[in-house]
């Protein structure tokens, strides 16, 4: 009777071992596939510091008109990072621009310096400066921004925009001032708030 019970138990053990072996083979296959192909490059951005988020008075309103909103002259010191996740070099297009938004309002813009390339399976980062001038915000939004900055809760959207044929590739990163780099999501091709790239036509004189 004991021998009869051992047979099903042995069969269960064999099935379990076979299942584990299958999982190990699958994991080995996925690891080999990753080593050969890898994943697309990863982009991230961090706001290391910011200034100019305290408002200055706008020009006085014309008699009878609405009072002009307060203005900001923000400056953001950013760190943009690219990471290669395969056997190829990963580069950010040298024509890439940076935009910083707060709750839908563009606060600042700048350019990524050329030469941001990471060696295979390595990463590289460069400092980027984004500036804004005379940025108008509603009193409510300005009050919200002031409170968020004071509490360290101000969340900004950093967009990396690169030309891609006749359109654009946009990577969006959500970042707080002084916090670790936030990985970007995307790419989103041909952002709706940007026109298609225009080509310059040369004519013979």
Buried (B, 14 or more C-beta within 10 A) or exposed (E): EEEEEEEEEEEEEEEEEEEEEEEEEEEEEEEEEEEEEBEEBBBBBBBBEBEBBEBEEEEEEEEEEEEEBBBBBBBBBBBBBBBBBBEBBBBBBBEBBBBBBBBEBBBBBBEBBEEBBBEEBEBBBBEBEBBBEEBBBEEEBBEBBBEBBEEEEBEBBBBBBBBBEEBBBBBBBBBBBEEEBBEBEBBBEBBEEBEEEEEEEEEEE
